Each structure stands twice: as structure tokens, then as C-alpha cells.
């Protein structure tokens, strides 16, 4: 009975994770960080205005993300939530807030150029350190250096969610 309850809890956690993180059906993404960090299904489902305007058109949603969403501080995927990111790290809040306004584009660029390499967590659903440390096969494939952390993000988007791999301590699938 106890194993059955654990299994039920696991299934419930995964179901909730897919509701909030996007669909379990992953699409291939390029090695471009903008493409990795902007999940069209997540982005459209999170923002009804975008879904009404663009449906799930990847190119138009990615273009919106690049031109407007980044500057507006919109969450683009289960990997990148700018509100979570800035509220998790006081040094970022201090560096990217001026006169009470957050420079969301600069914050995003920080994550792309430095935050990923530093192993900073930019969403409650994904922590590159947790994901790396939980899976020896990924460490073997991608190594452990910060310059390869983007590969873990890409793997999570393409395979990890669908495989129900644990990428955060906030959601424990064991």
C-alpha cells in the first residue's frame, strides 16, 4: 500500500509539473540559447494574449519573446522565470533595479552569459546543479563545467521533462 501511495504521489507531482511547466511532448530545439529558453507551448499557455495572437507558432512567439517578452519580464519556460531569478538573488536585484524599475533585458542577458555558467537557478522548476548531480549519464555526456550547463537546459527541454527526470529540489519525484 505504501508503494502504491508513493506511486500515486509521483504521478500527481508529474501531472502538476506538466501543467505548470508545459507539455510532456517535447519538441527539438536548436543550440541557440533563446530557442532553448523560450518554450513556445509554455509561453503561449502562460500568456493568453499571446496564444490568441499567435497560437503555437514557434517563430512568431520566439520573435515576440526577443522583441517584447524579455523587456517585459515575462517568463518564457520552465527554465527561465525572471521574477523568480531576480527575487532569488539579492545581488541581481541590486544590479538590475534602477529607480524601482528592473532592466529585464539586462537580467536576461546576465542569465545567458553568466548565470547559466554560475549554475544559478532561474525558475522553481529547474536547477542545473540538481539536474546535473542527479544523473550520471548526463554528467558523462555533458561534463560538469559551467561552460556546458546550457546542454543540461537543452536536454531538460527536449527529453528531461518527458522522461520525468527530477531537475529541482522543489519537486521531489522519489
DARA-V884584 format. One record per backbone hydrogen bond with DSSP energy under -1.0 kcal/mol. CO is the residue of the C=O (numbers start at 1). NH is the residue of the N-H. Records with the same first field share a line. If there is no record, write none. Layout:
CO: NH ; NH
This chain:
1: 5
2: 6
3: 7
4: 8
5: 9
6: 10
7: 11
8: 12
9: 13
10: 14
11: 15
12: 16
13: 17
14: 18
15: 19
16: 20
17: 21
18: 22
32: 36
33: 37
34: 38
39: 43
40: 44
41: 45
42: 46
43: 47
47: 51
48: 52
49: 53
50: 54
51: 55
54: 57
57: 61
58: 62
59: 63
60: 64
61: 65
62: 66
63: 67
64: 68 ; 69
65: 70
68: 72
69: 74
76: 39
80: 76 ; 77
81: 85
82: 86
83: 87
84: 88
85: 89
89: 93
90: 94
91: 95
92: 96
96: 103
98: 101
101: 98
102: 104
103: 107
104: 108
105: 109
106: 110
107: 111
108: 112
109: 113
110: 114 ; 115
111: 116
114: 118
115: 120
116: 119
122: 81
127: 131
128: 132
129: 133
130: 134
135: 139
136: 140
137: 141
138: 142
139: 143
145: 148
146: 149
148: 151
149: 153
150: 154
151: 155
152: 156
153: 157
154: 158
155: 159 ; 160
156: 161
159: 163
160: 165
161: 164
167: 127
